[in-house]
Amino acid sequence: MSTEQSGYRNEHYLLSQLKSGDQQAFCHIFKQFYPPLCFFCNRLLSNKAAAEEIVQDVLYKVWEKNEDFNSLISIKAFLYISTRNASMNYIDKEQRKLKRETAMFVRNEEFDEPVIREIIYAEVLNELRTEINNLPEQCGKVIRMLYEEDMKPQEIADELNIKVSTVYNQKMRGIAILKTRLAGATFDMLVLYLVFNHPS
């Protein structure tokens, strides 16, 4: 990794580069926020293609307003609020298109609490994704296939050309490693998902 690339991990440097119009700084921010924002938006819309388009448009606004941000927290707040608003506009447009305003329209205020929950959920999943990507190679593959792709142990064994017992062993190894790296609530979410969806 180049010195410049590693420098993007420093918030002050990253923001100063963004304000100067550095496209690589913007790409760093794009890669950081795109997955959780897509997940968050898709949870609101249940339309993956529309969610991806909305998130791309919202992230591009960070590039257009690059001089307006003084912290990553302000960028994150802007992104989630803008994505939420764009999602509400999309839902409203779809409802009007289907001429179901009376039956289907939901006031924005009623979304506030569920939207906050979805933001938290998206951020927790992003933390999980980051730590899963840092697992040893085969262990990380198995956990991603179980958790992100919702594959069955036998399907994973066939895909990776390994024994089902190896899949279970790698799963338990991954859980043990993640337990040492993740906060309690985040780790509990992962374990609950793996236990209930992929019992040993």
N, C-alpha and C positions, 0 to 999 in steps of 0.2 A: 504494500500500500504506500502511495506517495506521501510526502510530508504534507502536501496541500490537502489530499484526501483525508488524512488523519486529523488535520486541523479543523475539518468540518464538525468534528465531535465537540469542539469548543463552541459554546453557544454564542459568545461575543464575536468570535471570528466568523462563524456561520452567518450571523445577522449582518455583520459589516459587509461581507461578500455579497449577500443577497441585495443589500441596499445599493451596492456598486454595480448591480446588473450581472453578477456572475451566474451563468446558467447552471454550472455544476453545483453551486450552492442550492439553487432552486430544485435541481434534480434530487439532491440529498433530502430536502424537505418533502418532496413529492413521494419518494420511496418510503419515507418514514410514516407518512400519514395516509397514503392511498389505501392500504389494506384495511385498517380499522374503519376508515370512513366509508369504504364500499360495503363492509359488513353492516355498519350502522344504518346506512341508507337503504340497503336491501331489506333489512329487518322492518323498516317503515313501509317500503313499497311492495315487497315481494316481487320485484322485477329487476333481475340482475343487470340486464343491458341498460335500463333506464338509470339504475343506481350508478353504474360506472360512468355514464355520460354526465350525470349531475356532479359527481365527485371530481371528474376531470375539469369541468367548467369552474367549480368552486376553487380548486387548487390553482387554476390559472389566474384567478383573481389575486392570489397571494403575489404572483409575479407582477401583475399590474399595479398592485398597491405596495410594492416591496419596501418603500420608504416609510410606511405607516406602522411597522411593527418593531417593538423594542424588546421583545422576549418571545421564546418559544411558546410560553403559556398564552400570550396574546394571540399568536398564530393559531394555536389549537382551539382557543375559544372562538375565534373568527370562523375557523373551518367547520366546527360542529354547529354553530348557530346558522351559518350560511347554508350548510347541507340540510339542516332541519327545515329552514324556511323554503328552500328550493323543493324539498320533498313535499311539504304541505301544499305548495303551489301546483306541483305535479298531480297530487291527489285531487285537489280541487278541480283542476282542468279535466282530469279523467272522469270525475263525477259529473261535471257539466256535459262532457261529451256523451256520456251514457244517459243523460237526462234523468238522473236519479237524485237530484239535489235534496228533495224533501226526505227521502228514505235513507240516503247514505251520508249526507253531509254531517261531519263531526266538527264541532267548534275547535279551533286551535288550542284553546285553554285546556281542553280535555286531553290533549296530547302531552301536556307539559310533564306530568309525572312519569308516564311510560317512556317518553323521550329521554328523560334523565337516566332512567334505568338502562335504556339501550346504550347510551353513551358510556356508562360505567361498564356494561357488559362488553362493549366493543374494545374498551381500553384494557380490560382484564384479558380478553382473548388475544389482544396484541402482545401483551406481556408474555402470555403463554407461548405464542408463536415465536417470539424472539428467543426464549430459553430452549424451546424444542429445536430450533435451528442450530443451537450451540451444543447439542448432544453429539456423542460419537456417531459416525456416519450411518452405520446400519441401524443402530438404536434409534437415531433420529428419524430415519426412513420409516421404521415400523410405527413409531408413535404418530408421525404425520399421517400415515395411511389409516391408522385407527381413528385418530381424532379429527383430522381435517377432511379426509376423503371418505370416511365412514365405511371403510372396507372391512370384511370379515377376516379373521385370522387365516382361514384356509386360502382366501383370495390373495392375501399378502404372501403366504408361503409359495403359492404358485407363481406370483409375479416376481418374487425375488429368488426363486429356485432354492428355497431353504425348507427345513422341516417346520411343521406347525409348532412343535415344542420349542424351536428356536425363536419363533415369533413371540411366544409367551415369555420366554426367558429375556428377550430384548425389551419387551413391554415392562416387565418387573424391574429390569435394570434402569430403564428410562425413568420410571416412577421414583426409584430410589434416588437417582441423581437430581431430579427436579424437586424432590422434597427438600434438598439442601439449598436450593437456589430460589425458590418461590415463597412469597408471603402465604400465610396460612389459608386465607380465603381463596386465593388464586389456585393454590395447590388442591384444595378441597374440591373446587369446581372440576378440575381435570380428573381427579380420582373418581368422583361421582359419575362423570360421563363415561369413563373407561370401564368402570365396574358395571353400570347398568346397561350399557350398549354393547360391551364386549366382555362378558364375564369369563373368567378363566375356567 
